[in-house]
Amino acid sequence: MFEYKEYEIEEHMYNENKNMRLDKTYEMCVHELGLQQSKRDQIIAFYIGIVSFVLPTIININLNKYARVTGFLALYILGSMLAQVVVRYRIYKEIYWITCRTITQFYSFHQEKINKELVQHIFYKTMKKNASTVLVFQNGKEMKVNSWKSYCKILNSAETILYEVLVLMSSLVLWVGIFMLIGSGMYGIGVATILVFINYIHWNFYYYKHLTKIYDVIIDGKDASFNATYAKAWFLHSF
């Protein structure tokens, strides 16, 4: 229990020559990190392309109201599915970044001293350092997260802005579909706007919840929370 927290690094474990034998592993991890960004960008570009092509087609061709509404809802569902994929890529990017920072610290150790306990210990310490880039902690004896400030901090990142583009586009499609289903007028505008606002809040909360969940072990100190994140850092599992 908690070996990764209590593990002690002794002086004889360090390698003064700093053998760079881990370069290949580090390069692979960096490549995978970049791949997550590339996949995310491709998904967003794909959805923009689909909406740009399908939306005018639905509007211009001779379809009844319900067929058009079905088309808009189908576009929204596709956007929601892609939003989940983008969040998954964002999670893996965050973990790969922690993994890269962890691997660089192995350069200072003798090869025979690198074991599972040391790897998990350094990964945990790196997580604690990296948590401040995502979370804002409250002052006090207990470590608690200021959810609102953390959410605002996440909103300022480029990754979040790109995610917002996808969410806003799918929300716009949903708004048109609901408005078309209910009918024109202030009532239709009001209902569509309220439902889309709820949808927008949901997907932002979904993003925040899953991204911050990576750092649950920093808050609750549970092995299960650590293992849930460490399991995705598969570049470290060979040590």
C-alpha positions as CSV (number, residue, x, y, z in Angstrom):
1,M,0.0,0.0,0.0
2,F,1.2,3.5,-1.0
3,E,4.8,2.2,-2.0
4,Y,4.9,4.9,-4.6
5,K,4.5,7.6,-1.9
6,E,6.8,6.2,0.8
7,Y,9.6,4.9,-1.5
8,E,13.0,6.4,-0.5
9,I,15.6,7.3,-3.1
10,E,19.1,6.6,-1.8
11,E,22.4,8.3,-3.0
12,H,23.8,5.1,-4.4
13,M,20.9,4.8,-6.9
14,Y,22.1,7.8,-8.9
15,N,24.3,7.5,-11.9
16,E,26.8,10.2,-12.3
17,N,27.3,9.4,-16.0
18,K,23.6,9.9,-16.7
19,N,23.4,7.2,-19.3
20,M,20.9,8.3,-22.1
21,R,19.6,4.7,-22.7
22,L,16.0,6.0,-22.3
23,D,16.1,8.2,-25.3
24,K,14.1,5.8,-27.5
25,T,11.4,5.4,-24.9
26,Y,11.2,9.2,-24.4
27,E,11.0,9.8,-28.2
28,M,8.2,7.3,-28.5
29,C,6.2,8.9,-25.7
30,V,6.7,12.4,-27.2
31,H,5.6,11.1,-30.6
32,E,2.5,9.5,-29.0
33,L,1.7,12.8,-27.2
34,G,1.9,14.7,-30.5
35,L,-0.3,12.0,-32.1
36,Q,-3.1,12.7,-29.6
37,Q,-3.1,16.4,-30.7
38,S,-3.1,15.4,-34.3
39,K,-6.0,13.1,-33.9
40,R,-7.9,15.7,-32.0
41,D,-7.4,18.3,-34.7
42,Q,-8.4,15.8,-37.4
43,I,-11.7,15.0,-35.5
44,I,-12.6,18.7,-35.1
45,A,-11.8,19.4,-38.8
46,F,-13.8,16.3,-39.8
47,Y,-16.9,17.5,-37.9
48,I,-16.6,21.1,-39.2
49,G,-16.4,19.6,-42.7
50,I,-19.4,17.3,-42.2
51,V,-21.5,20.2,-40.8
52,S,-20.4,22.6,-43.6
53,F,-21.5,20.0,-46.2
54,V,-24.6,18.4,-44.6
55,L,-26.2,21.6,-43.1
56,P,-26.8,23.4,-46.4
57,T,-28.0,20.2,-48.0
58,I,-30.6,19.6,-45.3
59,I,-31.8,23.2,-45.6
60,N,-31.9,23.3,-49.4
61,I,-33.3,20.0,-50.4
62,N,-37.1,19.4,-50.3
63,L,-37.6,17.6,-47.0
64,N,-40.4,17.8,-44.5
65,K,-39.9,19.3,-41.0
66,Y,-39.4,16.0,-39.2
67,A,-36.8,14.7,-41.7
68,R,-34.8,18.0,-41.3
69,V,-35.1,17.8,-37.5
70,T,-33.8,14.2,-37.7
71,G,-30.9,15.3,-39.8
72,F,-29.9,18.1,-37.3
73,L,-30.3,15.7,-34.3
74,A,-28.1,13.2,-36.1
75,L,-25.4,15.8,-36.6
76,Y,-25.7,16.7,-32.9
77,I,-25.3,13.1,-31.8
78,L,-22.3,12.8,-34.0
79,G,-20.8,15.9,-32.4
80,S,-21.5,14.5,-28.9
81,M,-19.7,11.3,-29.8
82,L,-16.7,13.1,-31.2
83,A,-16.6,15.3,-28.1
84,Q,-16.2,12.2,-25.9
85,V,-13.3,11.0,-28.2
86,V,-11.6,14.5,-28.0
87,V,-11.8,14.4,-24.2
88,R,-10.2,10.9,-24.2
89,Y,-7.4,12.2,-26.4
90,R,-7.0,15.1,-24.0
91,I,-6.7,12.8,-21.0
92,Y,-4.1,10.7,-22.7
93,K,-2.1,13.8,-23.7
94,E,-2.0,14.9,-20.1
95,I,-0.9,11.5,-18.9
96,Y,1.7,11.2,-21.7
97,W,3.1,14.6,-20.7
98,I,3.5,13.5,-17.1
99,T,5.1,10.3,-18.4
100,C,7.6,12.2,-20.5
101,R,8.6,14.3,-17.5
102,T,8.9,11.1,-15.4
103,I,11.2,9.4,-18.0
104,T,13.6,12.3,-18.1
105,Q,14.2,11.8,-14.4
106,F,15.3,8.2,-15.0
107,Y,18.4,9.5,-16.8
108,S,20.1,10.2,-13.4
109,F,19.7,6.7,-12.0
110,H,21.7,3.5,-12.5
111,Q,19.8,1.0,-14.7
112,E,19.8,-1.7,-12.1
113,K,18.2,0.7,-9.6
114,I,15.2,1.5,-11.7
115,N,12.3,-0.7,-10.5
116,K,8.5,-0.5,-10.3
117,E,8.5,1.2,-6.9
118,L,10.9,3.9,-8.1
119,V,9.0,4.5,-11.3
120,Q,5.7,4.8,-9.5
121,H,7.2,7.1,-6.9
122,I,8.6,9.5,-9.5
123,F,5.4,9.3,-11.5
124,Y,3.4,10.3,-8.4
125,K,5.8,13.1,-7.5
126,T,5.6,14.4,-11.1
127,M,1.8,14.3,-10.9
128,K,1.8,16.4,-7.8
129,K,4.0,19.0,-9.5
130,N,1.9,19.0,-12.7
131,A,-1.4,19.2,-10.8
132,S,-0.9,23.0,-10.4
133,T,-1.2,23.4,-14.2
134,V,-4.8,22.1,-14.1
135,L,-6.0,22.5,-10.5
136,V,-6.3,25.5,-8.1
137,F,-6.2,24.4,-4.5
138,Q,-7.9,26.1,-1.6
139,N,-5.9,27.3,1.4
140,G,-6.4,25.2,4.5
141,K,-5.3,22.1,6.4
142,E,-7.1,19.7,4.1
143,M,-6.2,19.7,0.4
144,K,-9.3,20.8,-1.5
145,V,-9.8,21.9,-5.0
146,N,-11.4,25.3,-5.9
147,S,-13.6,23.9,-8.6
148,W,-14.6,27.3,-10.1
149,K,-11.1,28.7,-10.3
150,S,-9.8,25.3,-11.6
151,Y,-12.5,25.4,-14.3
152,C,-11.6,29.0,-15.3
153,K,-7.9,28.0,-15.4
154,I,-8.7,25.1,-17.8
155,L,-10.7,27.3,-20.0
156,N,-7.6,29.4,-20.8
157,S,-5.8,26.5,-22.4
158,A,-5.5,26.0,-26.2
159,E,-6.8,22.4,-25.9
160,T,-10.0,23.6,-24.1
161,I,-10.6,26.3,-26.7
162,L,-10.4,23.7,-29.5
163,Y,-12.8,21.5,-27.6
164,E,-15.1,24.4,-27.2
165,V,-15.2,24.9,-31.0
166,L,-16.6,21.4,-31.3
167,V,-19.1,21.7,-28.5
168,L,-20.3,25.1,-29.8
169,M,-20.8,23.8,-33.3
170,S,-22.8,20.7,-32.1
171,S,-24.8,23.0,-29.8
172,L,-25.7,25.3,-32.7
173,V,-26.9,22.3,-34.7
174,L,-29.0,21.2,-31.7
175,W,-30.4,24.7,-31.3
176,V,-31.6,24.8,-35.0
177,G,-33.0,21.3,-34.7
178,I,-35.0,22.1,-31.5
179,F,-36.2,25.4,-32.9
180,M,-37.3,23.8,-36.1
181,L,-39.2,21.1,-34.2
182,I,-41.0,23.4,-31.8
183,G,-41.7,26.2,-34.3
184,S,-40.8,29.8,-34.8
185,G,-41.5,32.6,-32.3
186,M,-40.2,33.6,-28.9
187,Y,-41.4,30.4,-27.3
188,G,-39.3,28.3,-29.7
189,I,-36.3,30.5,-29.3
190,G,-36.6,30.4,-25.5
191,V,-36.9,26.6,-25.2
192,A,-34.2,25.9,-27.8
193,T,-31.8,28.4,-26.0
194,I,-32.4,26.9,-22.5
195,L,-31.9,23.3,-23.7
196,V,-28.8,24.2,-25.6
197,F,-27.4,26.1,-22.6
198,I,-28.0,23.0,-20.5
199,N,-26.2,20.9,-23.1
200,Y,-23.3,23.3,-23.2
201,I,-22.9,23.2,-19.4
202,H,-23.1,19.4,-19.5
203,W,-20.2,19.0,-22.0
204,N,-18.1,21.5,-20.2
205,F,-18.6,19.7,-16.9
206,Y,-17.9,16.4,-18.7
207,Y,-14.5,17.8,-19.9
208,Y,-13.6,19.3,-16.5
209,K,-14.6,16.2,-14.6
210,H,-12.6,13.8,-16.7
211,L,-9.5,16.0,-16.9
212,T,-9.3,16.7,-13.2
213,K,-10.0,13.0,-12.4
214,I,-6.5,12.3,-13.5
215,Y,-5.3,14.0,-10.3
216,D,-7.8,12.3,-7.9
217,V,-5.0,10.6,-6.0
218,I,-3.6,14.1,-5.0
219,I,-6.8,14.8,-3.3
220,D,-8.1,11.5,-1.9
221,G,-4.7,9.6,-1.6
222,K,-6.3,6.3,-2.7
223,D,-4.4,3.6,-4.5
224,A,-7.4,3.1,-6.8
225,S,-7.1,6.7,-8.0
226,F,-3.4,6.4,-8.6
227,N,-3.8,3.1,-10.5
228,A,-6.6,4.5,-12.7
229,T,-4.1,7.1,-14.0
230,Y,-1.0,5.0,-14.0
231,A,-2.7,2.3,-16.0
232,K,-2.8,4.7,-19.0
233,A,0.9,5.5,-18.7
234,W,1.8,2.3,-20.5
235,F,5.3,3.4,-21.5
236,L,6.3,2.9,-17.8
237,H,4.8,-0.5,-17.4
238,S,8.0,-2.3,-18.7
239,F,10.1,-1.1,-15.8
